[in-house]
Amino acid sequence: MGMIRINKLTKRFEKRAVLDELTLSINAGDRIALIGSNGAGKTTLFRCLLGHYRFSGEVGFDGADKGRRDLDMLSRVAFVPQTPPPLRMPVGELLGFAAKGSGADPAKMNDIADAMGIDLAEINTRPFYRLSGGQKQKVLVTVALARAADLLIFDEPAANLDPAARAVFIDLLAERRDASMLIASHRLEEVAPLVNRVIEMDRGQVVLDDSVMDRLKAGHFRACRIGLAEPHPTFAAALAEWGFTAQNETLFEGQIPAGDTLRFLGTLSRYASLVDRLSLETDPDGSDAGKE
């Protein structure tokens, strides 16, 4: 799958712009963690990419006409929504539809389900909507990962999973090196080992697009400055654990090991509403990090 080009994508609900001229490029092989507070526009972005919503602006898939759904491309996308649909069909019928309609491998579905701790034969005749939240999520993840998809889109995929199933899910994703990924998650530290890029959204726009460079070696650092909107002792203590120095009650400076960038951003995401200013500068050769 080639690049996905998003240019000035805007989606309004009534008069409110949930996506506000969002511009973004996604390259083949990108594994992206999409972060942001509730209401930032993450789910709406996914729905626009999947053709569920009308929108203004441009979304281009593999050279398809602007603003037009490329059905061939969409057939190669596997999607797990944040809220499972209220399907009344039995689980067995759903799995059969997935096998015939979207190419999910029945043998893989059984293997993945077993690994995640759900017995498909046991729930085969039960209506999907009558399953528990965790069971629904496991079935949807099973179907998605059993497909030979080029792009995996997951919207808070582990939210309803128990800890054991969540760990298995992360391991299964790590094995899918053949697919690009867009993963919206509030657990950045959990998906950090999977991704090479972090995109943060706020009020329908991209406010951070951080690429993790595989070539960075041990000893490389990123100089970081963080300004808070107001003093916050708990956040200050968390930054102190990373070796940051307080310039005053709301300004902190420090260095982040390049390999720990995503783990650090995971910590930072828990205090996103407090961050007023943020800068991260990559040291290309491992020396003089943070010097001006």
C-alpha positions in Angstrom: 0.0 0.0 0.0 1.4 3.4 -0.9 1.0 6.7 0.9 -2.2 8.0 2.2 -2.4 11.8 1.7 -4.8 13.8 3.9 -5.1 17.5 2.9 -7.2 20.1 4.8 -9.6 17.4 6.0 -12.6 19.0 7.7 -15.6 17.4 9.3 -18.3 19.4 11.1 -21.1 18.2 13.3 -23.7 21.0 13.2 -21.4 24.0 13.6 -18.5 22.4 15.4 -15.4 21.4 13.5 -14.3 18.0 14.9 -11.6 17.9 12.2 -10.3 21.3 11.3 -8.3 21.4 8.0 -6.2 18.4 9.2 -3.2 17.7 6.9 -1.2 14.5 7.2 0.7 11.9 5.2 0.9 8.3 6.1 3.7 6.2 4.4 3.7 2.5 3.6 5.1 0.7 6.6 4.2 3.4 9.1 3.1 2.1 12.5 1.5 5.1 14.1 0.2 5.6 17.7 -2.5 8.2 17.5 -3.0 10.0 20.8 -5.1 12.9 22.2 -7.8 13.6 24.7 -11.4 12.5 24.1 -13.0 14.8 21.5 -9.6 15.4 19.8 -11.0 13.9 16.5 -9.2 10.5 16.4 -12.4 8.4 15.8 -13.8 10.9 13.3 -10.5 10.7 11.4 -10.8 7.0 11.2 -14.4 7.2 10.1 -13.5 9.6 7.3 -10.6 7.4 6.1 -13.1 4.4 6.0 -15.7 6.4 4.1 -18.3 6.4 6.9 -18.6 10.2 6.8 -18.9 12.9 4.2 -16.2 15.5 4.6 -14.5 18.5 2.9 -10.9 18.4 2.0 -9.0 15.6 0.3 -8.1 12.0 1.2 -6.0 10.2 -1.3 -5.3 6.4 -1.3 -2.8 5.0 -3.8 -3.5 7.7 -6.3 -7.3 7.5 -6.2 -9.4 10.5 -7.1 -9.5 13.1 -4.3 -12.5 12.8 -2.0 -13.5 9.4 -3.4 -13.5 6.1 -1.6 -11.2 3.6 -3.2 -13.1 0.4 -2.6 -10.1 -1.8 -3.6 -8.0 -0.1 -1.0 -10.7 -0.3 1.7 -11.0 -4.0 1.1 -7.4 -4.2 2.3 -8.1 -2.3 5.6 -8.9 -4.1 8.8 -10.8 -2.0 11.4 -11.6 -2.5 15.1 -13.9 0.2 16.4 -13.8 1.6 20.0 -17.5 0.7 20.5 -18.5 -2.8 19.1 -21.5 -2.6 16.7 -24.8 -4.0 18.0 -24.9 -7.0 15.6 -27.7 -9.4 16.1 -26.3 -12.2 14.0 -24.8 -15.2 15.7 -21.0 -15.3 16.2 -20.7 -18.2 13.8 -22.5 -16.3 11.0 -20.3 -13.2 11.7 -17.1 -15.3 11.4 -18.4 -17.0 8.2 -19.2 -13.5 6.7 -15.7 -12.4 7.6 -14.1 -15.4 5.9 -16.1 -15.0 2.7 -16.5 -11.3 2.5 -13.2 -10.0 3.8 -10.8 -13.0 3.4 -10.3 -13.7 7.1 -8.6 -17.1 7.4 -10.8 -19.5 9.5 -7.7 -21.4 10.8 -6.0 -18.2 11.9 -9.2 -17.0 13.5 -9.3 -20.1 15.7 -5.6 -19.8 16.6 -5.9 -16.1 17.4 -9.0 -16.6 19.5 -7.4 -19.5 21.4 -4.4 -17.3 22.2 -6.7 -14.6 23.4 -8.6 -16.9 25.6 -11.9 -17.2 23.9 -13.5 -20.4 22.6 -15.3 -19.7 19.3 -17.1 -23.0 19.2 -18.6 -22.2 22.6 -20.1 -18.9 21.5 -20.8 -19.9 17.9 -24.6 -19.7 18.2 -24.8 -16.7 20.5 -25.9 -13.4 19.1 -22.9 -11.1 18.9 -24.7 -8.3 20.8 -25.3 -10.6 23.8 -21.5 -11.2 24.4 -19.7 -9.4 27.1 -17.6 -6.3 26.2 -14.4 -8.3 26.5 -15.8 -11.1 24.4 -16.9 -8.7 21.7 -13.5 -7.1 21.5 -11.8 -10.4 21.3 -14.0 -11.5 18.4 -13.4 -8.3 16.5 -9.7 -8.4 17.1 -9.6 -12.0 16.0 -11.4 -11.2 12.7 -9.1 -8.2 12.0 -5.8 -10.0 12.7 -6.9 -13.0 10.6 -7.2 -10.9 7.5 -4.3 -10.3 5.1 -4.8 -6.6 5.5 -2.3 -3.9 4.4 -3.5 -1.4 6.9 -4.7 -2.1 10.5 -6.8 0.6 12.1 -7.6 0.1 15.8 -9.6 2.5 17.9 -8.8 1.8 21.6 -8.5 -1.9 20.8 -7.4 -3.1 24.2 -9.9 -1.0 26.2 -12.2 -4.0 27.1 -9.5 -6.7 27.2 -8.4 -8.4 30.4 -4.6 -8.0 31.1 -3.7 -11.5 29.8 -5.6 -10.9 26.5 -4.1 -7.4 26.2 -0.6 -8.8 26.5 -1.4 -11.4 23.8 -2.9 -8.8 21.6 0.2 -6.6 21.7 2.4 -9.7 20.9 0.2 -10.5 17.9 0.4 -7.0 16.6 4.2 -7.1 17.0 4.2 -10.1 14.6 2.4 -8.2 11.9 5.4 -6.6 10.3 3.7 -6.8 6.9 1.0 -4.2 7.6 0.9 -0.5 8.3 -0.9 0.4 11.6 -3.0 3.3 13.0 -3.6 2.7 16.6 -5.6 5.1 18.8 -4.8 4.4 22.4 -4.7 6.0 25.8 -2.0 3.5 26.8 0.9 4.9 24.8 3.5 3.1 26.9 1.8 -0.2 25.9 1.9 0.3 22.2 5.3 2.2 22.2 7.3 -0.9 21.2 5.1 -1.4 18.2 5.3 2.0 16.5 7.7 4.2 14.7 5.7 7.4 14.8 3.5 9.2 17.4 0.8 11.7 16.2 -1.0 13.7 18.8 -4.3 15.4 17.9 -6.1 18.3 19.7 -9.2 20.0 18.6 -9.2 18.3 15.2 -5.6 19.2 14.3 -2.2 17.5 14.5 -0.2 19.2 17.2 2.7 16.7 17.4 4.1 14.4 14.8 7.1 12.6 16.2 9.0 10.0 14.1 11.1 7.4 16.0 14.3 6.8 14.0 15.4 3.2 14.1 18.9 4.3 13.4 19.3 6.0 16.7 21.8 4.1 18.9 22.4 4.0 22.6 23.9 7.2 23.8 21.7 9.4 21.7 19.5 11.9 23.5 16.8 14.4 22.9 16.9 17.8 24.6 13.4 18.5 26.1 11.8 21.7 27.5 8.4 21.5 29.1 6.3 24.5 30.3 3.2 24.0 32.4 0.1 26.1 32.5 0.3 26.1 36.3 2.4 24.4 39.0 1.7 20.7 39.6 3.8 18.9 42.2 2.9 15.4 41.0 3.9 16.2 37.5 7.1 17.8 38.7 7.9 14.7 40.7 7.3 12.5 37.6 9.7 14.7 35.5 12.3 14.6 38.3 12.3 10.8 38.0 13.4 11.3 34.3 16.2 13.6 35.5 14.6 16.9 34.6 15.7 20.1 36.3 13.1 22.7 37.4 14.0 26.1 36.2 11.0 27.4 38.1 7.6 26.0 39.2 6.4 25.7 35.7 9.5 25.3 33.5 11.5 22.1 33.3 14.5 21.0 31.2 16.1 17.6 30.7 17.4 15.0 28.3 15.5 11.9 27.1 17.3 8.8 25.8 16.2 8.6 22.1 15.2 5.0 22.6 12.9 6.0 25.4 11.0 8.7 23.5 7.7 6.9 23.3 7.8 5.7 26.9 8.4 9.3 27.9 5.6 10.6 25.8 3.4 7.9 27.4 4.2 9.5 30.8 3.6 13.0 29.4 0.2 12.0 27.9 -1.2 11.5 31.4 -0.7 15.2 32.1 -1.4 16.5 28.6 -3.9 19.1 29.8 -1.2 20.7 32.0 1.4 21.1 29.2 1.5 24.7 27.9 4.8 24.4 25.9 6.8 21.4 24.7 10.0 21.1 22.6 12.0 18.0 21.7 15.2 18.3 19.7 17.0 15.3 18.3 20.8 15.1 18.6 21.9 13.5 15.3 25.3 12.2 16.4 24.9 11.5 20.1 27.0 14.4 21.3 26.2 17.9 22.7 22.6 17.0 23.3 20.6 19.9 24.7 23.4 22.5 24.1 22.4 25.8 22.5 
